[in-house]
Amino acid sequence: MPTPADRLPPGVNGLALKIQALEREVRELRAARRLESASISSGRFSVIRPGGTTVFGVGKLPSGLYGTELRRDDGTLAVSVSGQDAGTADTVRVLSRDGKTLITDDEYADGFLGRPWVPVPMIPAVTVTAGSWVTTHIGVWLVQHRVLDLRASVVAPASTTGQVRIRALWDSAYIQLGPTISATNEETFLDYRATGTDLAGVEYGDRVVITQECQRTSGAGTVNSWSHGTWGSNTYDSGEA
């Protein structure tokens, strides 16, 4: 049971002892080793700004997968490493404020760029009357993507047939990308995705020459060969890698 003496303020000796104990604890704290490493086996570490918006998170993300995300001050996702969707783990993404993917490595083809898509410049179209293959367009593809998207067409007047094909040259050998298309009194289009199956052996940073070729196979009219665009782009699934 407390006594009246217990209610008295501490004496000089008692206060000195408390100060000494506090000084000792401060010295021990200063001498203690700082954190060198730590791990989180489950859960998530987050940095939250006043108001409740998460601007940084690492660990288990809302998707249920593990990864890292960096958000803008308004909470919109800016950068993520994995954890986006099932099947796309370990993918680095940079996103716009409205959620569009601006920059990413390829989801299925290791070592290749996914986005942005990069065009391959091709020289303008020329007319063809030759009965053998003539190169109408040529461009150099400095490989960054696993896929090459191609769009071309051939135009031939009545009673005349023309053909167009696209080929790639690297390692001193030509291969054809997609089918040969032909037209008589019309314009015929070629839309083709050259994937890892077509481009086996092509690696990131390789120099590949892309040629579009045309020939007249019958008739006396003039055949036109058109290149509508050539782009390096990302894979759509693991089968394209």
Residue frames as qw, qx, qy, qz and C-alpha x, y, z in Angstrom:
[[0.000, 0.889, 0.457, 0.000, 0.00, 0.00, 0.00],
 [0.396, 0.584, -0.061, 0.706, 1.49, 3.40, -1.01],
 [0.459, -0.566, -0.386, 0.565, 2.77, 5.56, 1.80],
 [0.075, 0.968, 0.118, -0.207, 2.83, 9.35, 1.89],
 [0.364, -0.624, 0.475, 0.502, 6.56, 9.19, 1.10],
 [0.534, 0.203, 0.711, 0.410, 5.83, 7.45, -2.17],
 [0.280, 0.848, 0.439, 0.100, 3.91, 10.51, -3.35],
 [0.245, -0.835, 0.158, 0.467, 6.88, 12.86, -2.83],
 [0.606, 0.756, -0.237, -0.071, 8.88, 13.95, -5.89],
 [0.924, 0.039, -0.157, 0.346, 12.12, 11.97, -6.43],
 [0.457, -0.801, 0.129, 0.365, 15.17, 13.20, -4.69],
 [0.199, 0.829, -0.442, -0.279, 18.34, 14.45, -6.31],
 [0.314, -0.368, 0.865, 0.132, 19.95, 10.99, -6.16],
 [0.607, 0.348, 0.708, -0.098, 16.98, 9.28, -7.78],
 [0.485, 0.835, 0.057, -0.253, 16.89, 11.81, -10.64],
 [0.000, -0.734, 0.635, 0.242, 20.62, 11.41, -11.21],
 [0.481, -0.104, 0.868, 0.059, 20.24, 7.64, -11.44],
 [0.615, 0.601, 0.489, -0.149, 17.50, 7.99, -14.06],
 [0.316, 0.881, -0.243, -0.255, 19.66, 10.37, -16.12],
 [0.220, -0.534, 0.798, 0.174, 22.58, 7.95, -15.94],
 [0.585, 0.187, 0.789, -0.021, 20.37, 5.08, -17.11],
 [0.541, 0.782, 0.229, -0.206, 19.06, 7.19, -19.99],
 [0.115, 0.819, -0.500, -0.256, 22.59, 8.16, -21.05],
 [0.404, -0.281, 0.863, 0.115, 23.62, 4.49, -21.00],
 [0.620, 0.453, 0.635, -0.084, 20.69, 3.51, -23.21],
 [0.408, 0.876, -0.060, -0.249, 21.51, 6.32, -25.68],
 [0.092, -0.666, 0.705, 0.225, 25.14, 5.13, -25.90],
 [0.513, 0.006, 0.858, 0.040, 23.99, 1.57, -26.52],
 [0.584, 0.678, 0.405, -0.187, 21.60, 2.73, -29.19],
 [0.257, 0.871, -0.323, -0.266, 24.33, 4.70, -30.96],
 [0.197, -0.509, 0.825, 0.147, 26.70, 1.73, -30.82],
 [0.720, 0.213, 0.637, -0.174, 24.12, -0.72, -32.12],
 [0.255, -0.065, 0.716, 0.646, 24.60, -1.96, -35.71],
 [0.474, 0.348, -0.027, -0.808, 22.23, -0.47, -38.24],
 [0.819, 0.273, 0.454, -0.220, 19.94, -2.72, -40.26],
 [0.130, -0.446, 0.701, 0.541, 21.95, -4.37, -43.05],
 [0.300, -0.023, -0.790, -0.535, 19.32, -6.63, -44.52],
 [0.478, 0.113, 0.600, -0.632, 15.75, -7.70, -43.94],
 [0.143, -0.066, -0.857, -0.491, 13.19, -9.91, -45.61],
 [0.591, 0.087, 0.291, -0.747, 9.43, -10.15, -45.87],
 [0.186, -0.033, 0.968, 0.167, 8.28, -13.69, -46.47],
 [0.054, 0.580, 0.776, 0.242, 4.69, -12.67, -47.10],
 [0.076, -0.832, -0.377, 0.400, 2.60, -9.54, -47.23],
 [0.420, 0.713, 0.228, 0.512, 3.58, -6.15, -48.54],
 [0.387, -0.442, -0.162, 0.793, 5.66, -3.07, -47.72],
 [0.229, 0.774, 0.453, 0.379, 4.06, 0.23, -48.77],
 [0.230, -0.157, -0.152, 0.948, 4.81, 3.94, -48.66],
 [0.002, -0.732, -0.664, -0.152, 1.59, 5.89, -48.17],
 [0.155, 0.306, -0.026, 0.939, 1.32, 9.66, -48.51],
 [0.150, 0.250, 0.555, -0.779, -0.88, 11.73, -46.19],
 [0.572, 0.259, -0.111, -0.771, -4.42, 11.16, -47.34],
 [0.795, -0.011, 0.564, -0.224, -4.01, 7.42, -47.86],
 [0.750, 0.613, -0.178, -0.175, -2.62, 7.17, -51.42],
 [0.832, -0.278, 0.371, 0.304, 0.01, 4.43, -51.87],
 [0.336, 0.863, -0.297, -0.234, 2.96, 5.76, -53.91],
 [0.307, 0.512, -0.802, -0.013, 5.27, 2.74, -53.56],
 [0.862, -0.226, 0.290, -0.350, 4.62, -0.92, -52.88],
 [0.377, 0.452, -0.805, -0.073, 6.68, -4.09, -52.90],
 [0.288, -0.072, 0.889, -0.347, 5.63, -7.61, -52.06],
 [0.211, 0.414, 0.883, 0.069, 2.15, -9.01, -52.54],
 [0.107, 0.019, -0.228, -0.968, 0.25, -6.74, -54.91],
 [0.580, 0.165, 0.310, -0.735, -3.54, -6.34, -55.19],
 [0.684, 0.305, -0.503, -0.431, -3.48, -8.85, -58.08],
 [0.935, -0.286, 0.159, -0.135, -2.29, -11.51, -55.64],
 [0.850, 0.318, -0.137, 0.397, 1.09, -11.86, -57.35],
 [0.564, -0.656, 0.005, 0.502, 4.39, -10.53, -56.02],
 [0.547, 0.525, 0.198, 0.622, 6.21, -7.56, -57.51],
 [0.295, -0.379, -0.170, 0.861, 7.01, -3.87, -57.24],
 [0.200, 0.753, 0.507, 0.370, 4.91, -0.86, -58.19],
 [0.253, -0.229, -0.124, 0.932, 5.55, 2.87, -58.25],
 [0.104, 0.758, 0.632, 0.124, 2.57, 5.21, -58.34],
 [0.162, 0.496, 0.060, 0.851, 2.13, 8.90, -59.01],
 [0.038, -0.040, 0.505, -0.861, 1.01, 11.30, -56.32],
 [0.602, -0.012, -0.032, -0.798, -2.60, 10.88, -57.47],
 [0.702, -0.113, 0.648, -0.273, -2.37, 7.09, -57.11],
 [0.822, 0.508, -0.093, -0.239, -2.18, 6.17, -60.81],
 [0.873, -0.207, 0.336, 0.285, 0.27, 3.36, -61.59],
 [0.229, 0.878, -0.331, -0.260, 3.47, 4.60, -63.26],
 [0.353, 0.513, -0.782, -0.030, 5.95, 1.69, -63.14],
 [0.876, -0.268, 0.270, -0.298, 5.49, -1.97, -62.28],
 [0.202, 0.467, -0.857, -0.075, 7.78, -4.99, -62.17],
 [0.239, -0.127, -0.961, -0.048, 5.81, -8.24, -62.55],
 [0.059, 0.347, 0.729, -0.587, 2.56, -8.73, -60.75],
 [0.295, 0.139, -0.229, -0.917, 0.50, -7.21, -63.56],
 [0.834, 0.080, -0.078, -0.540, -1.53, -10.20, -64.72],
 [0.822, -0.191, 0.536, 0.005, -1.24, -13.95, -64.45],
 [0.828, 0.361, 0.322, 0.285, 1.28, -15.17, -67.01],
 [0.396, 0.812, -0.045, 0.426, 3.17, -11.87, -67.29],
 [0.659, -0.716, 0.027, 0.228, 5.38, -12.09, -64.21],
 [0.611, -0.362, 0.278, 0.646, 8.80, -10.41, -64.31],
 [0.388, 0.610, 0.403, 0.561, 7.66, -7.92, -66.92],
 [0.238, -0.381, -0.176, 0.876, 8.73, -4.28, -66.49],
 [0.174, 0.703, 0.585, 0.364, 6.07, -1.78, -67.53],
 [0.104, -0.223, -0.138, 0.959, 5.92, 2.02, -67.75],
 [0.106, 0.623, 0.765, 0.121, 2.34, 3.28, -67.99],
 [0.010, 0.413, 0.160, 0.896, 0.64, 6.54, -68.93],
 [0.230, -0.063, 0.488, -0.839, -1.71, 8.32, -66.54],
 [0.733, 0.081, -0.010, -0.675, -4.72, 6.72, -68.21],
 [0.800, -0.179, 0.552, -0.156, -3.27, 3.22, -67.91],
 [0.813, 0.564, -0.134, -0.063, -1.82, 2.67, -71.41],
 [0.830, -0.311, 0.252, 0.388, 1.41, 0.67, -71.61],
 [0.263, 0.924, -0.219, -0.169, 4.18, 2.91, -72.99],
 [0.289, 0.621, -0.726, 0.060, 7.34, 0.84, -72.43],
 [0.864, -0.288, 0.341, -0.233, 7.74, -2.86, -71.63],
 [0.060, -0.397, 0.883, 0.243, 10.04, -5.77, -72.21],
 [0.595, 0.030, -0.604, -0.529, 8.47, -8.66, -74.10],
 [0.728, -0.331, 0.318, -0.510, 6.17, -10.83, -72.02],
 [0.975, 0.041, 0.197, -0.097, 7.09, -14.10, -73.72],
 [0.794, 0.470, -0.123, 0.365, 10.39, -13.56, -75.60],
 [0.609, -0.692, 0.017, 0.388, 13.24, -13.02, -73.15],
 [0.527, -0.266, 0.309, 0.746, 15.79, -10.45, -74.23],
 [0.199, 0.414, 0.528, 0.714, 13.51, -8.48, -76.58],
 [0.136, 0.101, 0.196, -0.966, 11.69, -5.16, -76.35],
 [0.196, 0.524, 0.826, -0.072, 7.91, -5.32, -76.19],
 [0.165, 0.895, 0.345, 0.229, 6.94, -1.65, -76.54],
 [0.491, 0.604, 0.061, -0.625, 7.27, 0.87, -78.02],
 [0.799, 0.375, 0.431, 0.188, 6.85, -0.63, -81.47],
 [0.216, -0.635, 0.358, 0.650, 9.58, 0.57, -83.82],
 [0.728, 0.639, 0.121, -0.217, 9.03, 1.14, -87.55],
 [0.637, -0.159, 0.504, 0.560, 11.48, -0.02, -90.22],
 [0.282, 0.702, -0.113, -0.644, 11.85, 2.73, -92.87],
 [0.656, 0.240, 0.649, 0.301, 11.28, 1.49, -96.45],
 [0.104, -0.232, 0.360, 0.898, 12.05, 3.36, -99.68],
 [0.535, 0.377, 0.134, -0.744, 9.10, 4.59, -101.84],
 [0.765, 0.290, 0.572, -0.055, 7.22, 2.40, -104.32],
 [0.053, 0.455, -0.571, -0.681, 8.31, 1.95, -107.95],
 [0.817, 0.344, 0.041, -0.462, 6.49, 0.58, -110.98],
 [0.446, -0.309, 0.818, 0.193, 7.43, -2.82, -112.40],
 [0.757, 0.459, -0.144, -0.442, 7.22, -4.26, -115.91],
 [0.134, 0.508, -0.849, -0.053, 10.01, -6.83, -115.56],
 [0.869, -0.056, -0.363, -0.332, 9.22, -10.51, -115.81],
 [0.698, -0.022, -0.589, 0.407, 11.60, -11.35, -112.97],
 [0.489, -0.739, -0.387, 0.255, 11.83, -10.25, -109.35],
 [0.286, 0.589, -0.085, 0.751, 12.73, -6.58, -108.83],
 [0.381, -0.392, -0.555, 0.628, 13.45, -5.06, -105.41],
 [0.017, -0.743, -0.357, -0.566, 10.99, -2.20, -104.94],
 [0.415, -0.830, 0.108, -0.356, 11.58, -1.47, -101.25],
 [0.737, 0.096, -0.517, 0.425, 14.48, -2.06, -98.91],
 [0.358, -0.811, 0.162, -0.433, 15.10, -1.29, -95.26],
 [0.444, 0.265, -0.747, 0.419, 17.48, -2.25, -92.45],
 [0.706, -0.598, -0.219, -0.309, 15.91, -3.70, -89.31],
 [0.179, 0.436, -0.693, 0.545, 18.08, -3.23, -86.20],
 [0.598, -0.344, -0.700, -0.186, 16.38, -5.95, -84.19],
 [0.146, -0.301, 0.531, -0.778, 14.80, -4.96, -80.88],
 [0.731, -0.027, 0.262, -0.630, 11.57, -6.98, -81.03],
 [0.451, -0.089, 0.886, 0.057, 10.79, -10.65, -81.50],
 [0.488, 0.571, 0.660, 0.002, 8.01, -9.99, -84.04],
 [0.081, -0.223, 0.350, 0.906, 8.04, -8.09, -87.34],
 [0.444, 0.605, 0.575, -0.327, 4.62, -6.89, -88.56],
 [0.203, -0.121, 0.582, 0.778, 4.38, -6.49, -92.34],
 [0.467, 0.658, 0.496, -0.321, 1.75, -4.91, -94.59],
 [0.115, -0.327, 0.560, 0.752, 2.16, -4.64, -98.36],
 [0.655, 0.524, 0.430, -0.333, 0.10, -4.78, -101.55],
 [0.294, -0.102, 0.668, 0.677, 0.40, -5.37, -105.28],
 [0.467, 0.627, 0.263, -0.565, -1.73, -3.58, -107.90],
 [0.296, -0.065, 0.755, 0.581, -2.12, -4.82, -111.47],
 [0.450, 0.314, -0.091, -0.831, -4.36, -3.53, -114.31],
 [0.866, 0.260, 0.242, -0.351, -6.70, -5.61, -116.45],
 [0.898, 0.423, -0.117, 0.043, -5.13, -8.53, -118.32],
 [0.357, 0.615, -0.564, 0.419, -1.95, -8.15, -116.27],
 [0.842, -0.487, -0.230, 0.012, -0.82, -10.22, -113.29],
 [0.215, 0.694, -0.492, 0.480, 1.76, -9.08, -110.79],
 [0.817, -0.360, -0.425, 0.147, 3.28, -10.64, -107.66],
 [0.076, -0.788, 0.383, -0.477, 4.87, -9.33, -104.46],
 [0.854, -0.274, -0.394, 0.201, 6.95, -11.09, -101.83],
 [0.220, -0.886, 0.307, -0.271, 8.95, -9.96, -98.78],
 [0.889, 0.056, -0.351, 0.289, 12.27, -11.46, -97.79],
 [0.438, -0.871, 0.223, -0.022, 14.77, -11.00, -94.97],
 [0.743, 0.455, -0.371, 0.322, 18.55, -11.26, -95.28],
 [0.373, -0.793, 0.432, -0.213, 20.82, -12.04, -92.34],
 [0.649, -0.379, 0.652, 0.098, 23.75, -14.35, -91.78],
 [0.028, 0.397, -0.702, -0.591, 24.27, -14.33, -95.57],
 [0.064, 0.248, 0.945, 0.205, 20.96, -16.09, -96.29],
 [0.382, -0.101, -0.154, -0.906, 17.53, -14.99, -97.51],
 [0.075, 0.313, 0.934, -0.157, 14.26, -16.30, -96.13],
 [0.196, -0.413, -0.460, -0.761, 10.77, -15.36, -97.28],
 [0.094, 0.148, 0.632, -0.755, 8.42, -13.78, -94.75],
 [0.538, 0.420, 0.382, -0.623, 4.83, -14.75, -95.45],
 [0.680, 0.364, 0.616, 0.159, 3.29, -15.89, -98.72],
 [0.156, -0.060, 0.450, 0.877, 3.72, -14.53, -102.23],
 [0.364, 0.604, 0.518, -0.485, 0.62, -12.50, -103.20],
 [0.247, 0.111, 0.629, 0.729, -0.66, -11.87, -106.72],
 [0.298, 0.601, 0.368, -0.644, -3.19, -9.53, -108.34],
 [0.226, 0.225, 0.677, 0.663, -4.94, -9.25, -111.72],
 [0.154, -0.548, -0.402, -0.717, -7.06, -6.16, -112.34],
 [0.587, -0.748, -0.262, -0.165, -7.11, -5.43, -108.59],
 [0.039, 0.668, -0.571, 0.476, -5.08, -4.62, -105.48],
 [0.862, -0.258, -0.436, 0.007, -4.19, -7.54, -103.23],
 [0.251, -0.806, 0.364, -0.393, -2.92, -7.06, -99.66],
 [0.731, 0.041, -0.614, 0.296, -0.42, -8.94, -97.54],
 [0.432, -0.719, 0.275, -0.470, -0.76, -8.70, -93.74],
 [0.872, 0.040, -0.459, 0.164, 1.76, -10.90, -91.98],
 [0.483, -0.795, 0.325, -0.172, 3.35, -11.29, -88.55],
 [0.703, 0.383, -0.555, 0.223, 6.84, -12.76, -88.80],
 [0.693, -0.668, 0.136, -0.235, 7.35, -14.38, -85.40],
 [0.404, -0.625, 0.667, 0.030, 10.05, -16.44, -83.71],
 [0.832, 0.173, 0.525, 0.050, 9.20, -19.36, -85.99],
 [0.611, 0.772, 0.072, 0.161, 10.09, -17.31, -89.07],
 [0.145, 0.883, -0.336, 0.294, 12.97, -15.51, -87.41],
 [0.916, -0.376, 0.038, 0.132, 14.67, -18.43, -85.66],
 [0.766, 0.049, 0.027, 0.641, 18.28, -17.49, -85.00],
 [0.145, 0.693, 0.053, 0.704, 17.70, -13.74, -85.09],
 [0.530, -0.434, -0.502, 0.528, 18.84, -12.13, -81.83],
 [0.124, -0.954, -0.207, 0.179, 18.42, -8.73, -80.22],
 [0.232, -0.786, 0.318, 0.477, 20.75, -6.21, -81.87],
 [0.594, 0.093, 0.653, 0.460, 21.17, -8.15, -85.13],
 [0.205, 0.509, -0.240, -0.801, 21.16, -6.28, -88.44],
 [0.493, 0.317, 0.804, 0.095, 18.56, -7.72, -90.83],
 [0.106, 0.217, -0.384, -0.891, 17.91, -6.39, -94.35],
 [0.473, 0.462, 0.684, -0.309, 14.22, -6.44, -95.35],
 [0.030, 0.189, -0.548, -0.814, 13.43, -6.40, -99.08],
 [0.596, 0.473, 0.493, -0.421, 10.06, -6.19, -100.84],
 [0.158, -0.229, 0.734, 0.619, 10.15, -7.56, -104.38],
 [0.612, 0.508, 0.307, -0.522, 7.72, -7.47, -107.28],
 [0.188, -0.169, 0.775, 0.580, 7.41, -9.04, -110.74],
 [0.651, 0.330, -0.051, -0.682, 4.97, -9.11, -113.67],
 [0.479, -0.106, 0.870, 0.054, 4.05, -12.67, -114.52],
 [0.363, 0.430, 0.750, 0.347, 1.67, -12.03, -117.43],
 [0.169, 0.907, 0.383, -0.050, 0.22, -9.24, -119.56],
 [0.524, 0.420, 0.072, 0.737, 1.70, -5.95, -120.73],
 [0.241, -0.896, -0.176, -0.330, 0.46, -3.53, -118.05],
 [0.213, 0.539, -0.517, 0.630, 2.41, -1.79, -115.28],
 [0.701, -0.452, -0.545, 0.081, 2.43, -3.39, -111.85],
 [0.098, -0.732, 0.292, -0.608, 2.72, -1.34, -108.64],
 [0.683, -0.208, -0.622, 0.323, 4.21, -2.61, -105.41],
 [0.236, -0.751, 0.077, -0.612, 3.36, -0.77, -102.18],
 [0.469, -0.077, -0.711, 0.519, 4.78, -0.99, -98.68],
 [0.368, -0.732, -0.301, -0.488, 2.17, 0.12, -96.15],
 [0.394, -0.757, 0.358, -0.381, 4.34, -0.32, -93.08],
 [0.791, 0.076, -0.560, 0.232, 6.88, -2.53, -91.36],
 [0.371, -0.732, 0.285, -0.495, 7.14, -2.51, -87.55],
 [0.384, 0.109, -0.847, 0.349, 8.92, -4.41, -84.84],
 [0.578, -0.460, -0.012, -0.674, 6.33, -5.35, -82.19],
 [0.360, -0.357, 0.759, -0.408, 5.70, -7.52, -79.15],
 [0.204, -0.062, -0.963, -0.167, 4.59, -11.13, -79.06],
 [0.591, -0.308, -0.133, -0.733, 0.91, -11.90, -78.39],
 [0.912, -0.322, 0.112, -0.226, 1.50, -15.31, -76.80],
 [0.551, -0.546, 0.606, 0.179, 4.25, -17.82, -76.05],
 [0.798, 0.320, 0.483, 0.164, 3.77, -19.48, -79.44],
 [0.442, 0.885, 0.015, 0.147, 5.14, -16.37, -81.18],
 [0.360, -0.842, 0.388, 0.101, 8.36, -16.33, -79.17]]
